[in-house]
Amino acid sequence: MALFGAFLRGSFGLPKSDKQAVDRVKDLARAALRVSPDTAFAVNEIACNDPGCPGIETVILVMEPGQKTRALKVAKSLDEVMEQDILKALDP
């Protein structure tokens, strides 16, 4: 069974994500995606040791009522994510 090389912050020696930074990215995602107020977001910074990974990546889960959950991946640390990065992550 593979672990896929991904470890969430708060585990394996990485400090826990700053709530203000998470809230900032959630606010950026809400503004960029122009979703309903009922839409929920989960934001995590992930470290990946696999050579094909960017190293640190921010994953934004978009949970809209009645829709399938979407995962947006930004190849930057949580503190570096900007609105244009979220919009770019929407492109397949």
mmCIF file as gemmi writes it, N, C-alpha and C atoms, coordinates in Angstrom:
data_model
loop_
_atom_site.group_PDB
_atom_site.id
_atom_site.type_symbol
_atom_site.label_atom_id
_atom_site.label_alt_id
_atom_site.label_comp_id
_atom_site.label_asym_id
_atom_site.label_entity_id
_atom_site.label_seq_id
_atom_site.pdbx_PDB_ins_code
_atom_site.Cartn_x
_atom_site.Cartn_y
_atom_site.Cartn_z
_atom_site.occupancy
_atom_site.B_iso_or_equiv
_atom_site.pdbx_formal_charge
_atom_site.auth_seq_id
_atom_site.auth_asym_id
_atom_site.pdbx_PDB_model_num
ATOM 1 N N . MET Axp A 1 ? 0.845 -1.181 0 1 0 ? 1 A 1
ATOM 2 C CA . MET Axp A 1 ? 0 0 0 1 0 ? 1 A 1
ATOM 3 C C . MET Axp A 1 ? 0.89 1.243 0 1 0 ? 1 A 1
ATOM 4 N N . ALA Axp A 2 ? 0.693 2.118 -0.935 1 0 ? 2 A 1
ATOM 5 C CA . ALA Axp A 2 ? 1.522 3.322 -1.067 1 0 ? 2 A 1
ATOM 6 C C . ALA Axp A 2 ? 0.955 4.472 -0.25 1 0 ? 2 A 1
ATOM 7 N N . LEU Axp A 3 ? 1.833 5.318 0.223 1 0 ? 3 A 1
ATOM 8 C CA . LEU Axp A 3 ? 1.412 6.518 0.948 1 0 ? 3 A 1
ATOM 9 C C . LEU Axp A 3 ? 1.303 7.715 0.023 1 0 ? 3 A 1
ATOM 10 N N . PHE Axp A 4 ? 1.665 7.551 -1.236 1 0 ? 4 A 1
ATOM 11 C CA . PHE Axp A 4 ? 1.605 8.603 -2.243 1 0 ? 4 A 1
ATOM 12 C C . PHE Axp A 4 ? 2.539 9.765 -1.968 1 0 ? 4 A 1
ATOM 13 N N . GLY Axp A 5 ? 3.371 9.692 -0.939 1 0 ? 5 A 1
ATOM 14 C CA . GLY Axp A 5 ? 4.385 10.712 -0.687 1 0 ? 5 A 1
ATOM 15 C C . GLY Axp A 5 ? 3.853 12.045 -0.194 1 0 ? 5 A 1
ATOM 16 N N . ALA Axp A 6 ? 2.581 12.14 0.142 1 0 ? 6 A 1
ATOM 17 C CA . ALA Axp A 6 ? 2.02 13.431 0.559 1 0 ? 6 A 1
ATOM 18 C C . ALA Axp A 6 ? 1.795 13.434 2.066 1 0 ? 6 A 1
ATOM 19 N N . PHE Axp A 7 ? 2.188 14.504 2.708 1 0 ? 7 A 1
ATOM 20 C CA . PHE Axp A 7 ? 2 14.641 4.144 1 0 ? 7 A 1
ATOM 21 C C . PHE Axp A 7 ? 1.392 16.008 4.431 1 0 ? 7 A 1
ATOM 22 N N . LEU Axp A 8 ? 0.334 16.015 5.227 1 0 ? 8 A 1
ATOM 23 C CA . LEU Axp A 8 ? -0.328 17.269 5.577 1 0 ? 8 A 1
ATOM 24 C C . LEU Axp A 8 ? 0.468 18.013 6.633 1 0 ? 8 A 1
ATOM 25 N N . ARG Axp A 9 ? 0.34 19.316 6.643 1 0 ? 9 A 1
ATOM 26 C CA . ARG Axp A 9 ? 0.94 20.121 7.71 1 0 ? 9 A 1
ATOM 27 C C . ARG Axp A 9 ? 0.386 19.626 9.031 1 0 ? 9 A 1
ATOM 28 N N . GLY Axp A 10 ? 1.168 19.768 10.077 1 0 ? 10 A 1
ATOM 29 C CA . GLY Axp A 10 ? 0.763 19.297 11.389 1 0 ? 10 A 1
ATOM 30 C C . GLY Axp A 10 ? 1.231 17.871 11.626 1 0 ? 10 A 1
ATOM 31 N N . SER Axp A 11 ? 1.664 17.183 10.586 1 0 ? 11 A 1
ATOM 32 C CA . SER Axp A 11 ? 2.168 15.823 10.685 1 0 ? 11 A 1
ATOM 33 C C . SER Axp A 11 ? 3.618 15.804 10.229 1 0 ? 11 A 1
ATOM 34 N N . PHE Axp A 12 ? 4.351 14.846 10.72 1 0 ? 12 A 1
ATOM 35 C CA . PHE Axp A 12 ? 5.707 14.597 10.258 1 0 ? 12 A 1
ATOM 36 C C . PHE Axp A 12 ? 6.609 15.828 10.347 1 0 ? 12 A 1
ATOM 37 N N . GLY Axp A 13 ? 6.455 16.642 11.399 1 0 ? 13 A 1
ATOM 38 C CA . GLY Axp A 13 ? 7.373 17.737 11.629 1 0 ? 13 A 1
ATOM 39 C C . GLY Axp A 13 ? 7.02 19.064 10.981 1 0 ? 13 A 1
ATOM 40 N N . LEU Axp A 14 ? 6.006 19.11 10.116 1 0 ? 14 A 1
ATOM 41 C CA . LEU Axp A 14 ? 5.61 20.394 9.527 1 0 ? 14 A 1
ATOM 42 C C . LEU Axp A 14 ? 4.72 21.133 10.517 1 0 ? 14 A 1
ATOM 43 N N . PRO Axp A 15 ? 4.917 22.443 10.694 1 0 ? 15 A 1
ATOM 44 C CA . PRO Axp A 15 ? 4.06 23.191 11.617 1 0 ? 15 A 1
ATOM 45 C C . PRO Axp A 15 ? 2.627 23.255 11.096 1 0 ? 15 A 1
ATOM 46 N N . LYS Axp A 16 ? 1.693 23.371 12.022 1 0 ? 16 A 1
ATOM 47 C CA . LYS Axp A 16 ? 0.287 23.466 11.647 1 0 ? 16 A 1
ATOM 48 C C . LYS Axp A 16 ? 0.04 24.772 10.89 1 0 ? 16 A 1
ATOM 49 N N . SER Axp A 17 ? -0.861 24.722 9.894 1 0 ? 17 A 1
ATOM 50 C CA . SER Axp A 17 ? -1.176 25.909 9.088 1 0 ? 17 A 1
ATOM 51 C C . SER Axp A 17 ? -1.73 27.027 9.956 1 0 ? 17 A 1
ATOM 52 N N . ASP Axp A 18 ? -1.372 28.24 9.622 1 0 ? 18 A 1
ATOM 53 C CA . ASP Axp A 18 ? -1.853 29.44 10.294 1 0 ? 18 A 1
ATOM 54 C C . ASP Axp A 18 ? -3.299 29.679 9.891 1 0 ? 18 A 1
ATOM 55 N N . LYS Axp A 19 ? -4.197 29.789 10.879 1 0 ? 19 A 1
ATOM 56 C CA . LYS Axp A 19 ? -5.621 29.977 10.591 1 0 ? 19 A 1
ATOM 57 C C . LYS Axp A 19 ? -5.864 31.218 9.733 1 0 ? 19 A 1
ATOM 58 N N . GLN Axp A 20 ? -5.124 32.28 9.976 1 0 ? 20 A 1
ATOM 59 C CA . GLN Axp A 20 ? -5.293 33.499 9.179 1 0 ? 20 A 1
ATOM 60 C C . GLN Axp A 20 ? -4.925 33.255 7.718 1 0 ? 20 A 1
ATOM 61 N N . ALA Axp A 21 ? -3.87 32.49 7.48 1 0 ? 21 A 1
ATOM 62 C CA . ALA Axp A 21 ? -3.453 32.187 6.106 1 0 ? 21 A 1
ATOM 63 C C . ALA Axp A 21 ? -4.499 31.318 5.415 1 0 ? 21 A 1
ATOM 64 N N . VAL Axp A 22 ? -5.035 30.335 6.135 1 0 ? 22 A 1
ATOM 65 C CA . VAL Axp A 22 ? -6.09 29.472 5.571 1 0 ? 22 A 1
ATOM 66 C C . VAL Axp A 22 ? -7.323 30.311 5.245 1 0 ? 22 A 1
ATOM 67 N N . ASP Axp A 23 ? -7.742 31.16 6.173 1 0 ? 23 A 1
ATOM 68 C CA . ASP Axp A 23 ? -8.918 32.014 5.951 1 0 ? 23 A 1
ATOM 69 C C . ASP Axp A 23 ? -8.694 32.97 4.778 1 0 ? 23 A 1
ATOM 70 N N . ARG Axp A 24 ? -7.476 33.473 4.635 1 0 ? 24 A 1
ATOM 71 C CA . ARG Axp A 24 ? -7.159 34.373 3.524 1 0 ? 24 A 1
ATOM 72 C C . ARG Axp A 24 ? -7.339 33.653 2.186 1 0 ? 24 A 1
ATOM 73 N N . VAL Axp A 25 ? -6.847 32.422 2.088 1 0 ? 25 A 1
ATOM 74 C CA . VAL Axp A 25 ? -6.975 31.656 0.848 1 0 ? 25 A 1
ATOM 75 C C . VAL Axp A 25 ? -8.437 31.291 0.593 1 0 ? 25 A 1
ATOM 76 N N . LYS Axp A 26 ? -9.186 30.969 1.635 1 0 ? 26 A 1
ATOM 77 C CA . LYS Axp A 26 ? -10.624 30.692 1.466 1 0 ? 26 A 1
ATOM 78 C C . LYS Axp A 26 ? -11.336 31.925 0.912 1 0 ? 26 A 1
ATOM 79 N N . ASP Axp A 27 ? -11.025 33.088 1.45 1 0 ? 27 A 1
ATOM 80 C CA . ASP Axp A 27 ? -11.631 34.335 0.968 1 0 ? 27 A 1
ATOM 81 C C . ASP Axp A 27 ? -11.251 34.61 -0.487 1 0 ? 27 A 1
ATOM 82 N N . LEU Axp A 28 ? -9.986 34.371 -0.834 1 0 ? 28 A 1
ATOM 83 C CA . LEU Axp A 28 ? -9.545 34.549 -2.218 1 0 ? 28 A 1
ATOM 84 C C . LEU Axp A 28 ? -10.294 33.592 -3.148 1 0 ? 28 A 1
ATOM 85 N N . ALA Axp A 29 ? -10.456 32.342 -2.717 1 0 ? 29 A 1
ATOM 86 C CA . ALA Axp A 29 ? -11.152 31.344 -3.532 1 0 ? 29 A 1
ATOM 87 C C . ALA Axp A 29 ? -12.62 31.73 -3.715 1 0 ? 29 A 1
ATOM 88 N N . ARG Axp A 30 ? -13.257 32.179 -2.645 1 0 ? 30 A 1
ATOM 89 C CA . ARG Axp A 30 ? -14.668 32.583 -2.734 1 0 ? 30 A 1
ATOM 90 C C . ARG Axp A 30 ? -14.824 33.731 -3.732 1 0 ? 30 A 1
ATOM 91 N N . ALA Axp A 31 ? -13.933 34.711 -3.683 1 0 ? 31 A 1
ATOM 92 C CA . ALA Axp A 31 ? -13.996 35.857 -4.59 1 0 ? 31 A 1
ATOM 93 C C . ALA Axp A 31 ? -13.686 35.437 -6.032 1 0 ? 31 A 1
ATOM 94 N N . ALA Axp A 32 ? -12.673 34.604 -6.204 1 0 ? 32 A 1
ATOM 95 C CA . ALA Axp A 32 ? -12.261 34.195 -7.552 1 0 ? 32 A 1
ATOM 96 C C . ALA Axp A 32 ? -13.319 33.334 -8.232 1 0 ? 32 A 1
ATOM 97 N N . LEU Axp A 33 ? -13.952 32.449 -7.461 1 0 ? 33 A 1
ATOM 98 C CA . LEU Axp A 33 ? -14.904 31.502 -8.04 1 0 ? 33 A 1
ATOM 99 C C . LEU Axp A 33 ? -16.33 32.041 -8.102 1 0 ? 33 A 1
ATOM 100 N N . ARG Axp A 34 ? -16.583 33.103 -7.362 1 0 ? 34 A 1
ATOM 101 C CA . ARG Axp A 34 ? -17.926 33.714 -7.338 1 0 ? 34 A 1
ATOM 102 C C . ARG Axp A 34 ? -19.014 32.678 -7.063 1 0 ? 34 A 1
ATOM 103 N N . VAL Axp A 35 ? -18.834 31.933 -5.979 1 0 ? 35 A 1
ATOM 104 C CA . VAL Axp A 35 ? -19.767 30.877 -5.603 1 0 ? 35 A 1
ATOM 105 C C . VAL Axp A 35 ? -20.755 31.378 -4.559 1 0 ? 35 A 1
ATOM 106 N N . SER Axp A 36 ? -21.775 30.583 -4.303 1 0 ? 36 A 1
ATOM 107 C CA . SER Axp A 36 ? -22.808 30.963 -3.333 1 0 ? 36 A 1
ATOM 108 C C . SER Axp A 36 ? -22.219 30.968 -1.921 1 0 ? 36 A 1
ATOM 109 N N . PRO Axp A 37 ? -22.869 31.691 -1.012 1 0 ? 37 A 1
ATOM 110 C CA . PRO Axp A 37 ? -22.402 31.729 0.378 1 0 ? 37 A 1
ATOM 111 C C . PRO Axp A 37 ? -22.449 30.357 1.057 1 0 ? 37 A 1
ATOM 112 N N . ASP Axp A 38 ? -23.236 29.421 0.503 1 0 ? 38 A 1
ATOM 113 C CA . ASP Axp A 38 ? -23.341 28.081 1.079 1 0 ? 38 A 1
ATOM 114 C C . ASP Axp A 38 ? -22.153 27.184 0.72 1 0 ? 38 A 1
ATOM 115 N N . THR Axp A 39 ? -21.307 27.638 -0.169 1 0 ? 39 A 1
ATOM 116 C CA . THR Axp A 39 ? -20.148 26.851 -0.589 1 0 ? 39 A 1
ATOM 117 C C . THR Axp A 39 ? -19.119 26.809 0.537 1 0 ? 39 A 1
ATOM 118 N N . ALA Axp A 40 ? -18.621 25.61 0.812 1 0 ? 40 A 1
ATOM 119 C CA . ALA Axp A 40 ? -17.6 25.417 1.846 1 0 ? 40 A 1
ATOM 120 C C . ALA Axp A 40 ? -16.253 25.152 1.176 1 0 ? 40 A 1
ATOM 121 N N . PHE Axp A 41 ? -15.198 25.519 1.887 1 0 ? 41 A 1
ATOM 122 C CA . PHE Axp A 41 ? -13.839 25.323 1.392 1 0 ? 41 A 1
ATOM 123 C C . PHE Axp A 41 ? -13.007 24.622 2.46 1 0 ? 41 A 1
ATOM 124 N N . ALA Axp A 42 ? -12.084 23.8 2.006 1 0 ? 42 A 1
ATOM 125 C CA . ALA Axp A 42 ? -11.056 23.231 2.876 1 0 ? 42 A 1
ATOM 126 C C . ALA Axp A 42 ? -9.727 23.55 2.205 1 0 ? 42 A 1
ATOM 127 N N . VAL Axp A 43 ? -8.797 24.075 2.974 1 0 ? 43 A 1
ATOM 128 C CA . VAL Axp A 43 ? -7.489 24.475 2.426 1 0 ? 43 A 1
ATOM 129 C C . VAL Axp A 43 ? -6.404 23.776 3.227 1 0 ? 43 A 1
ATOM 130 N N . ASN Axp A 44 ? -5.511 23.091 2.502 1 0 ? 44 A 1
ATOM 131 C CA . ASN Axp A 44 ? -4.396 22.397 3.139 1 0 ? 44 A 1
ATOM 132 C C . ASN Axp A 44 ? -3.123 22.615 2.342 1 0 ? 44 A 1
ATOM 133 N N . GLU Axp A 45 ? -2.039 22.747 3.064 1 0 ? 45 A 1
ATOM 134 C CA . GLU Axp A 45 ? -0.719 22.794 2.436 1 0 ? 45 A 1
ATOM 135 C C . GLU Axp A 45 ? -0.122 21.401 2.583 1 0 ? 45 A 1
ATOM 136 N N . ILE Axp A 46 ? 0.373 20.871 1.486 1 0 ? 46 A 1
ATOM 137 C CA . ILE Axp A 46 ? 0.884 19.507 1.455 1 0 ? 46 A 1
ATOM 138 C C . ILE Axp A 46 ? 2.338 19.513 1.011 1 0 ? 46 A 1
ATOM 139 N N . ALA Axp A 47 ? 3.152 18.715 1.687 1 0 ? 47 A 1
ATOM 140 C CA . ALA Axp A 47 ? 4.545 18.522 1.292 1 0 ? 47 A 1
ATOM 141 C C . ALA Axp A 47 ? 4.644 17.156 0.624 1 0 ? 47 A 1
ATOM 142 N N . CYS Axp A 48 ? 5.306 17.113 -0.513 1 0 ? 48 A 1
ATOM 143 C CA . CYS Axp A 48 ? 5.431 15.87 -1.27 1 0 ? 48 A 1
ATOM 144 C C . CYS Axp A 48 ? 6.905 15.592 -1.538 1 0 ? 48 A 1
ATOM 145 N N . ASN Axp A 49 ? 7.334 14.374 -1.224 1 0 ? 49 A 1
ATOM 146 C CA . ASN Axp A 49 ? 8.734 13.988 -1.433 1 0 ? 49 A 1
ATOM 147 C C . ASN Axp A 49 ? 8.961 13.328 -2.785 1 0 ? 49 A 1
ATOM 148 N N . ASP Axp A 50 ? 7.904 13.087 -3.531 1 0 ? 50 A 1
ATOM 149 C CA . ASP Axp A 50 ? 8.019 12.445 -4.842 1 0 ? 50 A 1
ATOM 150 C C . ASP Axp A 50 ? 8.706 13.402 -5.813 1 0 ? 50 A 1
ATOM 151 N N . PRO Axp A 51 ? 9.651 12.926 -6.627 1 0 ? 51 A 1
ATOM 152 C CA . PRO Axp A 51 ? 10.359 13.804 -7.57 1 0 ? 51 A 1
ATOM 153 C C . PRO Axp A 51 ? 9.446 14.516 -8.568 1 0 ? 51 A 1
ATOM 154 N N . GLY Axp A 52 ? 8.272 13.974 -8.842 1 0 ? 52 A 1
ATOM 155 C CA . GLY Axp A 52 ? 7.343 14.6 -9.78 1 0 ? 52 A 1
ATOM 156 C C . GLY Axp A 52 ? 6.479 15.688 -9.162 1 0 ? 52 A 1
ATOM 157 N N . CYS Axp A 53 ? 6.57 15.865 -7.863 1 0 ? 53 A 1
ATOM 158 C CA . CYS Axp A 53 ? 5.766 16.872 -7.159 1 0 ? 53 A 1
ATOM 159 C C . CYS Axp A 53 ? 6.513 18.206 -7.078 1 0 ? 53 A 1
ATOM 160 N N . PRO Axp A 54 ? 5.76 19.296 -6.871 1 0 ? 54 A 1
ATOM 161 C CA . PRO Axp A 54 ? 6.406 20.601 -6.758 1 0 ? 54 A 1
ATOM 162 C C . PRO Axp A 54 ? 7.085 20.83 -5.412 1 0 ? 54 A 1
ATOM 163 N N . GLY Axp A 55 ? 6.99 19.894 -4.478 1 0 ? 55 A 1
ATOM 164 C CA . GLY Axp A 55 ? 7.568 20.063 -3.146 1 0 ? 55 A 1
ATOM 165 C C . GLY Axp A 55 ? 6.488 20.477 -2.166 1 0 ? 55 A 1
ATOM 166 N N . ILE Axp A 56 ? 6.112 21.74 -2.188 1 0 ? 56 A 1
ATOM 167 C CA . ILE Axp A 56 ? 5.009 22.245 -1.366 1 0 ? 56 A 1
ATOM 168 C C . ILE Axp A 56 ? 3.881 22.64 -2.311 1 0 ? 56 A 1
ATOM 169 N N . GLU Axp A 57 ? 2.678 22.247 -1.933 1 0 ? 57 A 1
ATOM 170 C CA . GLU Axp A 57 ? 1.512 22.516 -2.775 1 0 ? 57 A 1
ATOM 171 C C . GLU Axp A 57 ? 0.342 22.881 -1.868 1 0 ? 57 A 1
ATOM 172 N N . THR Axp A 58 ? -0.479 23.825 -2.293 1 0 ? 58 A 1
ATOM 173 C CA . THR Axp A 58 ? -1.696 24.169 -1.573 1 0 ? 58 A 1
ATOM 174 C C . THR Axp A 58 ? -2.866 23.561 -2.329 1 0 ? 58 A 1
ATOM 175 N N . VAL Axp A 59 ? -3.69 22.807 -1.602 1 0 ? 59 A 1
ATOM 176 C CA . VAL Axp A 59 ? -4.862 22.167 -2.192 1 0 ? 59 A 1
ATOM 177 C C . VAL Axp A 59 ? -6.109 22.829 -1.6 1 0 ? 59 A 1
ATOM 178 N N . ILE Axp A 60 ? -6.991 23.282 -2.491 1 0 ? 60 A 1
ATOM 179 C CA . ILE Axp A 60 ? -8.237 23.938 -2.088 1 0 ? 60 A 1
ATOM 180 C C . ILE Axp A 60 ? -9.389 23.058 -2.537 1 0 ? 60 A 1
ATOM 181 N N . LEU Axp A 61 ? -10.155 22.525 -1.578 1 0 ? 61 A 1
ATOM 182 C CA . LEU Axp A 61 ? -11.34 21.754 -1.906 1 0 ? 61 A 1
ATOM 183 C C . LEU Axp A 61 ? -12.535 22.7 -1.926 1 0 ? 61 A 1
ATOM 184 N N . VAL Axp A 62 ? -13.291 22.64 -3.011 1 0 ? 62 A 1
ATOM 185 C CA . VAL Axp A 62 ? -14.465 23.491 -3.191 1 0 ? 62 A 1
ATOM 186 C C . VAL Axp A 62 ? -15.688 22.584 -3.104 1 0 ? 62 A 1
ATOM 187 N N . MET Axp A 63 ? -16.511 22.796 -2.071 1 0 ? 63 A 1
ATOM 188 C CA . MET Axp A 63 ? -17.672 21.942 -1.817 1 0 ? 63 A 1
ATOM 189 C C . MET Axp A 63 ? -18.955 22.754 -1.964 1 0 ? 63 A 1
ATOM 190 N N . GLU Axp A 64 ? -19.504 22.73 -3.175 1 0 ? 64 A 1
ATOM 191 C CA . GLU Axp A 64 ? -20.737 23.449 -3.477 1 0 ? 64 A 1
ATOM 192 C C . GLU Axp A 64 ? -21.926 22.514 -3.263 1 0 ? 64 A 1
ATOM 193 N N . PRO Axp A 65 ? -22.99 22.996 -2.617 1 0 ? 65 A 1
ATOM 194 C CA . PRO Axp A 65 ? -24.162 22.152 -2.401 1 0 ? 65 A 1
ATOM 195 C C . PRO Axp A 65 ? -24.687 21.587 -3.727 1 0 ? 65 A 1
ATOM 196 N N . GLY Axp A 66 ? -24.928 20.27 -3.747 1 0 ? 66 A 1
ATOM 197 C CA . GLY Axp A 66 ? -25.477 19.622 -4.934 1 0 ? 66 A 1
ATOM 198 C C . GLY Axp A 66 ? -24.474 19.36 -6.04 1 0 ? 66 A 1
ATOM 199 N N . GLN Axp A 67 ? -23.199 19.712 -5.828 1 0 ? 67 A 1
ATOM 200 C CA . GLN Axp A 67 ? -22.158 19.53 -6.843 1 0 ? 67 A 1
ATOM 201 C C . GLN Axp A 67 ? -21.083 18.58 -6.312 1 0 ? 67 A 1
ATOM 202 N N . LYS Axp A 68 ? -20.353 17.99 -7.232 1 0 ? 68 A 1
ATOM 203 C CA . LYS Axp A 68 ? -19.223 17.158 -6.861 1 0 ? 68 A 1
ATOM 204 C C . LYS Axp A 68 ? -18.097 18.063 -6.339 1 0 ? 68 A 1
ATOM 205 N N . THR Axp A 69 ? -17.409 17.626 -5.293 1 0 ? 69 A 1
ATOM 206 C CA . THR Axp A 69 ? -16.305 18.394 -4.726 1 0 ? 69 A 1
ATOM 207 C C . THR Axp A 69 ? -15.171 18.515 -5.745 1 0 ? 69 A 1
ATOM 208 N N . ARG Axp A 70 ? -14.655 19.748 -5.876 1 0 ? 70 A 1
ATOM 209 C CA . ARG Axp A 70 ? -13.53 20.008 -6.784 1 0 ? 70 A 1
ATOM 210 C C . ARG Axp A 70 ? -12.278 20.247 -5.964 1 0 ? 70 A 1
ATOM 211 N N . ALA Axp A 71 ? -11.15 19.805 -6.483 1 0 ? 71 A 1
ATOM 212 C CA . ALA Axp A 71 ? -9.857 20.058 -5.841 1 0 ? 71 A 1
ATOM 213 C C . ALA Axp A 71 ? -9.031 20.944 -6.765 1 0 ? 71 A 1
ATOM 214 N N . LEU Axp A 72 ? -8.637 22.095 -6.264 1 0 ? 72 A 1
ATOM 215 C CA . LEU Axp A 72 ? -7.767 23.006 -7.006 1 0 ? 72 A 1
ATOM 216 C C . LEU Axp A 72 ? -6.384 22.92 -6.385 1 0 ? 72 A 1
ATOM 217 N N . LYS Axp A 73 ? -5.368 22.717 -7.215 1 0 ? 73 A 1
ATOM 218 C CA . LYS Axp A 73 ? -4.003 22.579 -6.717 1 0 ? 73 A 1
ATOM 219 C C . LYS Axp A 73 ? -3.148 23.74 -7.202 1 0 ? 73 A 1
ATOM 220 N N . VAL Axp A 74 ? -2.466 24.366 -6.25 1 0 ? 74 A 1
ATOM 221 C CA . VAL Axp A 74 ? -1.576 25.488 -6.545 1 0 ? 74 A 1
ATOM 222 C C . VAL Axp A 74 ? -0.179 25.084 -6.07 1 0 ? 74 A 1
ATOM 223 N N . ALA Axp A 75 ? 0.781 25.101 -6.967 1 0 ? 75 A 1
ATOM 224 C CA . ALA Axp A 75 ? 2.15 24.671 -6.662 1 0 ? 75 A 1
ATOM 225 C C . ALA Axp A 75 ? 2.922 25.771 -5.943 1 0 ? 75 A 1
ATOM 226 N N . LYS Axp A 76 ? 2.353 26.22 -4.833 1 0 ? 76 A 1
ATOM 227 C CA . LYS Axp A 76 ? 2.972 27.257 -4.002 1 0 ? 76 A 1
ATOM 228 C C . LYS Axp A 76 ? 2.612 26.974 -2.558 1 0 ? 76 A 1
ATOM 229 N N . SER Axp A 77 ? 3.363 27.565 -1.655 1 0 ? 77 A 1
ATOM 230 C CA . SER Axp A 77 ? 3.011 27.451 -0.239 1 0 ? 77 A 1
ATOM 231 C C . SER Axp A 77 ? 1.761 28.285 0.037 1 0 ? 77 A 1
ATOM 232 N N . LEU Axp A 78 ? 1.108 27.976 1.11 1 0 ? 78 A 1
ATOM 233 C CA . LEU Axp A 78 ? -0.128 28.646 1.514 1 0 ? 78 A 1
ATOM 234 C C . LEU Axp A 78 ? 0.033 30.164 1.553 1 0 ? 78 A 1
ATOM 235 N N . ASP Axp A 79 ? 1.141 30.632 2.073 1 0 ? 79 A 1
ATOM 236 C CA . ASP Axp A 79 ? 1.38 32.066 2.219 1 0 ? 79 A 1
ATOM 237 C C . ASP Axp A 79 ? 1.597 32.785 0.889 1 0 ? 79 A 1
ATOM 238 N N . GLU Axp A 80 ? 1.939 32.028 -0.16 1 0 ? 80 A 1
ATOM 239 C CA . GLU Axp A 80 ? 2.234 32.628 -1.459 1 0 ? 80 A 1
ATOM 240 C C . GLU Axp A 80 ? 1.045 32.636 -2.42 1 0 ? 80 A 1
ATOM 241 N N . VAL Axp A 81 ? -0.027 31.941 -2.079 1 0 ? 81 A 1
ATOM 242 C CA . VAL Axp A 81 ? -1.176 31.819 -2.989 1 0 ? 81 A 1
ATOM 243 C C . VAL Axp A 81 ? -1.869 33.169 -3.176 1 0 ? 81 A 1
ATOM 244 N N . MET Axp A 82 ? -2.126 33.496 -4.451 1 0 ? 82 A 1
ATOM 245 C CA . MET Axp A 82 ? -2.834 34.725 -4.81 1 0 ? 82 A 1
ATOM 246 C C . MET Axp A 82 ? -4.075 34.352 -5.624 1 0 ? 82 A 1
ATOM 247 N N . GLU Axp A 83 ? -4.98 35.304 -5.814 1 0 ? 83 A 1
ATOM 248 C CA . GLU Axp A 83 ? -6.22 35.038 -6.537 1 0 ? 83 A 1
ATOM 249 C C . GLU Axp A 83 ? -5.949 34.513 -7.951 1 0 ? 83 A 1
ATOM 250 N N . GLN Axp A 84 ? -4.968 35.076 -8.64 1 0 ? 84 A 1
ATOM 251 C CA . GLN Axp A 84 ? -4.674 34.622 -10.005 1 0 ? 84 A 1
ATOM 252 C C . GLN Axp A 84 ? -4.201 33.165 -10.026 1 0 ? 84 A 1
ATOM 253 N N . ASP Axp A 85 ? -3.567 32.692 -8.947 1 0 ? 85 A 1
ATOM 254 C CA . ASP Axp A 85 ? -3.151 31.285 -8.864 1 0 ? 85 A 1
ATOM 255 C C . ASP Axp A 85 ? -4.376 30.374 -8.802 1 0 ? 85 A 1
ATOM 256 N N . ILE Axp A 86 ? -5.382 30.809 -8.082 1 0 ? 86 A 1
ATOM 257 C CA . ILE Axp A 86 ? -6.621 30.027 -7.962 1 0 ? 86 A 1
ATOM 258 C C . ILE Axp A 86 ? -7.334 29.979 -9.308 1 0 ? 86 A 1
ATOM 259 N N . LEU Axp A 87 ? -7.406 31.105 -9.976 1 0 ? 87 A 1
ATOM 260 C CA . LEU Axp A 87 ? -8.041 31.14 -11.304 1 0 ? 87 A 1
ATOM 261 C C . LEU Axp A 87 ? -7.282 30.256 -12.297 1 0 ? 87 A 1
ATOM 262 N N . LYS Axp A 88 ? -5.97 30.271 -12.222 1 0 ? 88 A 1
ATOM 263 C CA . LYS Axp A 88 ? -5.157 29.432 -13.1 1 0 ? 88 A 1
ATOM 264 C C . LYS Axp A 88 ? -5.376 27.942 -12.812 1 0 ? 88 A 1
ATOM 265 N N . ALA Axp A 89 ? -5.596 27.603 -11.548 1 0 ? 89 A 1
ATOM 266 C CA . ALA Axp A 89 ? -5.822 26.209 -11.156 1 0 ? 89 A 1
ATOM 267 C C . ALA Axp A 89 ? -7.153 25.663 -11.702 1 0 ? 89 A 1
ATOM 268 N N . LEU Axp A 90 ? -8.044 26.552 -12.125 1 0 ? 90 A 1
ATOM 269 C CA . LEU Axp A 90 ? -9.322 26.14 -12.697 1 0 ? 90 A 1
ATOM 270 C C . LEU Axp A 90 ? -9.168 25.572 -14.109 1 0 ? 90 A 1
ATOM 271 N N . ASP Axp A 91 ? -8.111 25.988 -14.806 1 0 ? 91 A 1
ATOM 272 C CA . ASP Axp A 91 ? -7.873 25.497 -16.162 1 0 ? 91 A 1
ATOM 273 C C . ASP Axp A 91 ? -7.393 24.059 -16.102 1 0 ? 91 A 1
ATOM 274 N N . PRO Axp A 92 ? -8.019 23.178 -16.897 1 0 ? 92 A 1
ATOM 275 C CA . PRO Axp A 92 ? -7.618 21.769 -16.861 1 0 ? 92 A 1
ATOM 276 C C . PRO Axp A 92 ? -6.23 21.53 -17.422 1 0 ? 92 A 1
